[in-house]
Amino acid sequence: MKLKKFDVIDFLNNDEALIEYLNVVLEENDPKYFAKALGNVARAKGMSTIAESSGLGRQALHRALSIEGNPRIDTLFKVLDTLNVRLAVTQ
């Protein structure tokens, strides 16, 4: 029996799942983890489509939204805007 390698994007197949995933990741309060999660969402939606819609280069976007990346806040906001997702601050 051959097992398939786990990939979170297999489970990000609707907007509700995407939003729940990003909310859970935000609870970790880790910017690199959030950037990576946003990269996973972008891959699930289509990295090329997100790059084109946000006006960012696909390779640069892929690099910025990796675990090694360090995206600028405006990059994150462009991607979130393209996904029609907003961040909220709560206490």
C-alpha positions in Angstrom: 0.0 0.0 0.0 1.5 3.3 -1.1 0.6 6.3 1.0 0.1 9.7 -0.5 2.2 12.5 0.9 0.1 14.9 3.1 -0.6 18.3 1.5 -2.9 20.7 3.3 -4.1 22.2 0.0 -6.0 18.9 -0.6 -8.3 20.1 2.2 -8.5 23.8 1.3 -11.3 23.2 -1.3 -13.8 25.9 -0.3 -13.8 29.4 1.2 -15.0 28.3 4.6 -12.0 25.9 4.9 -9.6 28.6 3.8 -10.9 31.1 6.3 -10.9 28.5 9.2 -7.3 27.5 8.3 -6.0 31.0 8.3 -7.8 31.8 11.6 -6.3 28.7 13.3 -2.8 29.7 12.0 -3.2 33.3 13.2 -3.8 31.9 16.7 -0.2 30.7 16.7 1.0 34.3 16.5 3.9 33.3 14.3 4.4 35.6 11.2 6.4 33.0 9.3 3.8 30.3 9.9 1.1 32.7 8.7 3.0 33.6 5.6 3.5 29.9 4.8 -0.2 29.3 5.4 -1.1 32.1 3.1 1.2 30.5 0.6 -0.7 27.3 1.0 -4.0 29.1 0.4 -2.5 30.8 -2.7 -1.4 27.4 -4.0 -4.9 26.0 -3.4 -6.4 28.9 -5.3 -3.7 28.9 -8.0 -0.5 30.7 -7.4 -0.4 32.1 -10.9 -3.9 33.4 -10.6 -3.2 35.1 -7.2 0.1 36.6 -8.6 -1.6 38.0 -11.6 -4.6 39.4 -9.7 -2.4 40.9 -7.0 0.1 42.4 -9.5 2.9 40.4 -8.0 5.4 38.1 -9.7 4.7 34.4 -9.3 8.2 33.4 -8.4 8.6 36.4 -6.0 5.2 35.6 -4.4 6.0 31.9 -4.1 9.3 32.8 -2.4 7.7 35.4 -0.1 5.0 33.0 1.1 7.4 30.2 1.9 8.5 29.3 5.4 11.9 30.9 4.5 10.2 34.1 3.2 9.8 37.4 4.9 7.0 39.1 3.0 6.3 42.8 3.4 3.0 43.7 4.9 1.8 45.2 1.6 2.5 41.9 -0.1 0.3 40.1 2.5 -2.4 42.7 2.2 -2.4 42.4 -1.7 -2.8 38.6 -1.4 -5.5 38.9 1.2 -7.3 41.4 -0.9 -7.1 39.2 -3.9 -8.5 36.3 -1.9 -11.3 38.7 -0.6 -10.2 38.0 3.0 -9.7 40.6 5.8 -7.8 40.4 9.0 -9.5 41.4 12.2 -7.9 42.4 15.5 -9.7 41.2 18.6 -9.0 41.1 22.3 
